[in-house]
Amino acid sequence: MIYNALKLVHVLSIIVWIGGMVFAHFFLRPTAQQLEPPQRVRLMHGVLQRFLGAVAVAIVLVLTSGLGMIGAVSMGAGGAFSMPLKWTIMATLGVVMMGIFAYIYFALFDRLERAVAASDWSAGGQALGGIRRWVSVNLLIGLVIVAQTLLM
């Protein structure tokens, strides 16, 4: 029962993270491109501020639920536990995604916040471009994780 609850939290947190990246990258950003730079940069800043906060919570939930599931399986195995390869791949790539998120949040989003505060729309656009590139990388890694988890 605990394992199933942990798995539910894990999957729902992943859905928030990957689903949010899909929405922002393929739906919000193309539409926001139609706005003038001040409106576009402000809009994306507001959306990203909320989304990145939600992803930070999702990351904590992914980590704790993932470690909890590994712990539950390992305790049930009575010490003879060997983590499956697909779990190892998932965990390793997940940590890479978390590192990329940290870079987006602490470096690129910080640049975006400073640009918005200074009304420097050119710098804001550059920060958004960097965020878009790294979100694309994270989205690709996330989709690889989902595919390998379901197909292996």
BAFI-3210 file (N, C-alpha, C; in Angstrom, 3 decimals, decimal comma, padded with zeros to 6 digits):
// residues 152
n [1|2|3|4|5|6|7|8|9|10|11|12|13|14|15|16|17|18|19|20|21|22|23|24|25|26|27|28|29|30|31|32|33|34|35|36|37|38|39|40|41|42|43|44|45|46|47|48|49|50|51|52|53|54|55|56|57|58|59|60|61|62|63|64|65|66|67|68|69|70|71|72|73|74|75|76|77|78|79|80|81|82|83|84|85|86|87|88|89|90|91|92|93|94|95|96|97|98|99|100|101|102|103|104|105|106|107|108|109|110|111|112|113|114|115|116|117|118|119|120|121|122|123|124|125|126|127|128|129|130|131|132|133|134|135|136|137|138|139|140|141|142|143|144|145|146|147|148|149|150|151|152]
n.u [000,821|001,897|003,959|002,491|001,215|003,435|004,364|002,242|002,431|004,954|004,590|002,548|003,903|005,896|004,279|003,324|005,741|006,854|004,581|004,082|006,339|005,899|003,495|004,355|006,427|005,376|002,876|002,280|004,611|004,864|002,492|002,811|004,850|003,670|003,186|004,272|007,695|007,922|005,452|005,485|007,839|007,256|004,918|005,915|007,778|006,110|004,615|006,667|007,733|005,744|005,532|008,171|008,377|006,429|007,616|009,897|008,770|007,691|010,070|011,165|009,191|009,432|012,033|011,842|009,737|010,743|013,109|011,860|010,360|012,439|013,638|011,499|011,206|013,737|013,832|011,812|013,011|014,749|017,487|018,700|018,643|018,924|019,178|017,048|018,098|016,640|015,599|017,937|018,856|016,699|016,882|019,455|019,290|017,218|018,450|020,236|018,374|017,401|019,659|019,874|017,475|018,122|020,113|018,576|016,774|018,359|020,293|019,542|016,801|017,146|018,573|016,529|014,697|016,167|016,339|013,641|013,071|014,679|013,518|014,681|014,233|015,492|017,589|015,949|014,664|016,869|017,501|015,161|015,461|017,653|016,505|014,486|016,030|017,285|015,068|014,080|016,062|015,747|013,130|013,394|015,110|013,396|011,333|012,748|013,307|010,684|009,954|011,956|011,379|008,847|009,212|011,361]
n.v [-001,207|001,276|001,486|001,766|004,218|005,906|005,577|006,724|009,442|009,957|009,587|011,485|013,844|013,836|014,112|016,742|018,155|017,346|017,674|020,402|021,474|020,695|022,096|024,806|025,004|024,221|025,407|027,785|029,487|029,811|031,257|033,478|034,725|036,420|038,729|042,052|042,771|043,838|042,993|040,253|039,312|039,985|038,430|035,782|035,726|035,868|033,480|031,550|031,963|030,954|028,333|027,265|027,276|025,360|023,153|022,897|021,965|019,595|018,253|017,729|015,976|013,931|013,014|012,165|010,289|008,491|007,545|006,449|004,372|002,749|002,079|000,676|-001,567|-002,674|-003,310|-005,190|-007,191|-008,298|-007,656|-008,703|-007,145|-005,841|-003,084|-002,576|-002,160|-000,278|001,368|002,441|003,892|005,681|007,067|008,198|009,840|011,430|012,841|014,323|015,907|017,373|018,838|020,446|021,835|023,284|024,973|026,425|027,674|029,010|030,444|031,244|032,052|033,926|035,858|036,614|037,705|039,936|041,362|041,962|043,557|045,721|046,605|045,769|044,614|043,328|041,885|040,312|038,803|037,374|035,857|034,354|032,890|031,258|029,812|028,505|026,828|025,096|024,023|022,580|020,613|019,355|018,454|016,608|014,716|013,931|012,707|010,586|009,158|008,401|006,828|004,767|003,638|002,585|000,894|-000,824]
n.w [000,000|000,848|-001,007|-003,390|-002,921|-002,795|-005,408|-006,837|-006,017|-007,079|-009,890|-010,425|-009,783|-011,728|-013,970|-013,606|-013,920|-016,509|-018,114|-017,738|-018,960|-021,614|-022,159|-021,798|-023,685|-026,219|-026,496|-024,909|-025,266|-028,180|-028,672|-027,016|-028,372|-030,143|-028,817|-027,883|-026,951|-024,143|-022,943|-023,525|-022,214|-019,561|-019,168|-019,560|-017,517|-015,227|-015,538|-015,555|-013,018|-011,318|-012,341|-012,055|-009,294|-008,663|-009,886|-008,313|-005,921|-006,953|-007,593|-005,064|-004,150|-006,075|-005,566|-002,824|-002,922|-004,821|-003,569|-001,359|-002,560|-003,548|-001,124|000,106|-001,591|-001,342|001,400|001,471|000,057|001,745|002,033|-000,204|-002,458|-005,701|-007,616|-010,381|-013,812|-015,374|-013,392|-012,395|-014,602|-014,841|-012,386|-012,576|-014,899|-014,000|-011,918|-013,455|-014,830|-012,674|-012,006|-014,290|-014,010|-011,692|-012,707|-014,577|-012,804|-010,803|-012,220|-014,976|-014,685|-012,704|-014,133|-015,868|-014,041|-013,117|-015,502|-016,028|-013,793|-014,396|-016,671|-019,044|-021,908|-023,988|-022,747|-021,197|-023,157|-024,110|-021,825|-021,667|-024,024|-023,370|-021,258|-022,678|-024,361|-022,475|-021,204|-023,332|-023,565|-021,063|-021,341|-023,420|-022,165|-020,087|-021,560|-022,657|-020,317|-019,549|-021,779|-021,743|-019,293|-019,665|-021,844|-021,452]
ca.u [000,000|002,800|004,647|001,549|001,030|004,670|004,393|001,265|003,043|006,066|004,068|001,849|004,921|006,514|003,289|003,361|007,000|006,942|003,408|004,299|007,324|005,224|002,583|005,087|007,260|004,650|001,611|002,375|005,669|004,532|001,433|003,395|005,720|002,882|003,140|005,432|008,675|007,633|004,349|005,913|008,810|006,532|004,045|006,713|008,356|005,068|004,299|007,820|007,863|004,808|005,861|009,415|008,059|005,731|008,594|010,747|008,006|007,627|011,369|011,252|008,302|010,020|013,174|011,437|008,948|011,644|013,934|010,955|010,052|013,642|013,759|010,446|011,528|014,949|013,488|011,011|013,892|015,551|018,925|019,190|018,092|019,778|018,294|016,924|018,799|015,789|015,516|019,223|018,827|015,713|017,425|020,611|018,806|016,434|019,395|020,698|017,284|017,355|020,777|019,489|016,476|018,822|020,749|017,507|016,175|019,278|021,096|018,793|015,615|017,655|018,832|015,226|014,141|016,902|015,965|012,284|013,159|015,331|012,807|015,621|013,503|016,451|018,211|014,893|014,500|018,028|017,324|014,101|016,035|018,431|015,557|013,837|016,972|017,495|013,800|014,031|016,942|015,106|011,957|013,892|015,564|012,202|010,638|013,583|013,065|009,358|009,996|012,746|010,700|007,702|009,565|012,417]
ca.v [000,000|002,433|001,549|002,305|005,645|006,574|005,562|007,715|010,759|010,037|009,759|012,771|014,898|013,805|014,669|018,203|018,663|017,148|018,300|021,842|021,815|020,552|023,224|026,065|025,001|024,035|026,134|029,135|030,280|030,268|032,270|034,679|035,359|037,427|039,937|042,937|042,300|044,070|042,147|038,854|039,006|040,013|037,260|034,573|035,801|035,494|032,061|030,758|032,088|029,993|026,978|026,807|026,979|024,069|022,118|022,703|021,072|018,294|017,609|017,187|014,814|012,872|012,451|011,428|009,108|007,541|006,900|005,627|003,142|001,915|001,558|-000,316|-002,791|-003,255|-003,936|-006,386|-008,218|-008,861|-007,431|-009,278|-006,268|-005,251|-002,146|-002,851|-001,230|000,841|002,283|003,143|004,869|006,698|007,872|008,961|010,904|012,330|013,733|015,261|016,866|018,251|019,767|021,412|022,698|024,205|025,982|027,292|028,446|029,877|031,290|031,862|032,763|035,104|036,867|037,095|038,584|041,206|042,071|042,491|044,652|046,856|046,848|045,490|043,571|042,567|040,915|039,373|037,885|036,471|034,914|033,428|031,993|030,253|028,960|027,649|025,782|024,103|023,316|021,598|019,500|018,639|017,771|015,436|013,731|013,416|011,781|009,382|008,423|007,784|005,780|003,621|003,011|001,825|-000,041|-001,786]
ca.w [000,000|000,903|-002,289|-004,389|-002,626|-003,218|-006,875|-007,290|-005,808|-008,029|-011,256|-010,523|-009,785|-013,060|-014,899|-013,443|-014,462|-017,963|-018,734|-017,727|-019,996|-022,911|-022,310|-021,964|-024,890|-027,473|-026,564|-024,360|-025,881|-029,534|-028,623|-026,404|-029,373|-030,853|-027,997|-027,902|-025,951|-022,718|-022,493|-023,626|-021,164|-018,272|-019,112|-019,371|-016,178|-014,273|-015,703|-015,121|-011,566|-010,727|-012,789|-011,447|-007,896|-008,648|-010,220|-007,134|-005,039|-007,631|-007,474|-003,696|-004,096|-006,907|-004,834|-001,619|-003,292|-005,485|-002,542|-000,553|-003,298|-003,538|000,233|000,360|-002,332|-000,778|002,686|001,164|-000,511|002,831|001,858|-001,464|-003,481|-006,720|-008,314|-011,822|-014,709|-015,785|-012,258|-012,328|-015,698|-014,475|-011,295|-013,064|-015,775|-013,160|-011,230|-014,491|-015,029|-011,501|-012,158|-015,318|-013,382|-010,783|-013,556|-015,085|-011,720|-010,069|-013,115|-016,078|-014,194|-011,995|-015,181|-016,328|-012,994|-013,137|-016,729|-015,844|-012,815|-015,046|-017,937|-020,130|-022,626|-024,790|-021,836|-020,825|-024,282|-024,115|-020,714|-022,071|-025,021|-022,643|-020,537|-023,682|-024,794|-021,418|-021,020|-024,426|-023,185|-019,962|-021,872|-024,151|-021,183|-019,414|-022,458|-022,724|-019,071|-019,616|-022,795|-021,315|-018,163|-020,167|-022,909|-021,075]
c.u [000,858|003,502|003,740|001,309|002,258|004,747|003,413|001,844|004,148|005,554|003,346|002,834|005,627|005,562|003,283|004,594|007,035|005,761|003,533|005,292|006,700|004,308|003,345|005,804|006,440|003,381|001,733|003,393|005,322|003,459|001,972|004,311|004,990|002,816|004,390|006,387|008,341|006,528|004,763|006,844|008,132|005,636|004,854|007,374|007,334|004,729|005,443|008,014|006,966|005,191|007,125|009,226|007,365|006,695|009,529|010,055|007,952|008,951|011,548|010,392|008,843|011,171|012,724|010,623|009,818|012,522|013,081|010,607|011,252|013,824|012,742|010,755|012,743|014,676|012,676|011,851|014,801|017,046|019,492|018,727|019,191|018,871|018,255|017,596|017,913|015,585|016,799|019,294|017,882|016,286|018,577|020,163|017,942|017,321|019,967|019,632|017,201|018,492|020,475|018,431|017,156|019,501|019,702|017,032|017,150|020,127|020,216|017,563|016,029|017,971|017,526|014,623|014,839|016,524|014,576|012,321|013,752|014,609|013,745|015,069|014,412|017,129|017,193|014,654|015,656|017,918|016,247|014,602|016,856|017,538|014,893|014,753|017,116|016,207|013,654|014,878|016,276|013,878|012,373|014,346|014,361|011,447|011,426|013,362|011,725|009,374|010,771|012,097|009,547|008,102|010,611|011,852]
c.v [001,261|002,605|002,173|003,799|006,438|006,660|006,584|009,129|010,985|010,357|011,104|013,943|014,982|014,409|016,193|018,764|018,547|017,807|019,810|022,282|021,716|021,746|024,515|026,115|024,997|024,864|027,579|029,985|030,721|031,352|033,576|035,422|036,464|038,745|040,783|042,511|042,619|043,163|040,675|038,484|039,014|038,781|036,000|034,565|035,347|034,010|031,203|030,819|031,063|028,556|026,459|026,516|025,631|022,928|021,861|021,769|019,668|017,544|016,999|015,927|013,645|012,202|011,608|010,182|008,062|006,797|006,003|004,317|002,201|001,275|000,468|-001,633|-003,471|-003,917|-005,217|-007,525|-008,824|-008,742|-007,986|-008,445|-005,766|-004,364|-002,477|-001,764|-000,046|001,826|003,104|004,224|006,013|007,634|008,752|010,121|011,907|013,316|014,749|016,327|017,858|019,263|020,845|022,369|023,731|025,318|026,960|028,228|029,465|030,787|032,012|032,626|034,000|036,229|037,462|038,051|039,940|042,023|042,691|043,676|045,910|047,281|046,713|044,311|042,742|041,494|039,874|038,346|036,898|035,432|033,882|032,436|030,892|029,282|027,992|026,514|024,690|023,363|022,260|020,375|018,677|017,867|016,504|014,343|013,110|012,421|010,489|008,523|007,698|006,624|004,552|002,900|002,119|000,711|-001,089|-002,914]
c.w [000,000|-000,440|-003,347|-004,182|-003,069|-004,743|-007,452|-007,169|-006,839|-009,438|-011,410|-010,550|-011,134|-014,097|-014,822|-014,146|-015,985|-018,672|-018,793|-018,781|-021,389|-023,152|-022,604|-023,311|-026,185|-027,603|-026,091|-025,118|-027,309|-029,560|-028,055|-027,383|-030,140|-030,088|-028,204|-026,778|-024,495|-022,177|-022,486|-022,481|-019,797|-018,108|-018,806|-017,997|-015,136|-014,334|-015,170|-013,607|-010,867|-011,081|-012,113|-009,963|-007,765|-008,954|-009,042|-006,138|-005,644|-007,496|-006,086|-003,585|-004,916|-006,160|-003,643|-001,960|-003,978|-004,490|-001,648|-001,248|-003,316|-002,162|000,530|-000,339|-001,718|000,568|002,466|000,615|000,548|002,625|000,567|-002,647|-004,424|-007,574|-009,805|-012,663|-015,072|-014,637|-012,149|-013,400|-015,343|-013,408|-011,776|-013,946|-015,001|-012,416|-012,224|-014,732|-013,872|-011,531|-013,186|-014,761|-012,478|-011,577|-014,093|-013,978|-011,127|-010,959|-014,134|-015,600|-013,406|-012,986|-015,683|-015,301|-012,982|-014,370|-016,605|-014,883|-013,443|-016,329|-019,131|-020,923|-023,508|-023,930|-021,382|-021,914|-024,373|-023,003|-021,067|-023,124|-024,368|-021,889|-021,516|-024,110|-023,734|-021,062|-022,118|-024,092|-022,078|-020,430|-022,611|-023,181|-020,465|-020,272|-022,643|-021,482|-019,142|-020,611|-022,308|-020,145|-018,651|-021,141|-022,514|-020,239]
res [m|i|y|n|a|l|k|l|v|h|v|l|s|i|i|v|w|i|g|g|m|v|f|a|h|f|f|l|r|p|t|a|q|q|l|e|p|p|q|r|v|r|l|m|h|g|v|l|q|r|f|l|g|a|v|a|v|a|i|v|l|v|l|t|s|g|l|g|m|i|g|a|v|s|m|g|a|g|g|a|f|s|m|p|l|k|w|t|i|m|a|t|l|g|v|v|m|m|g|i|f|a|y|i|y|f|a|l|f|d|r|l|e|r|a|v|a|a|s|d|w|s|a|g|g|q|a|l|g|g|i|r|r|w|v|s|v|n|l|l|i|g|l|v|i|v|a|q|t|l|l|m]
***
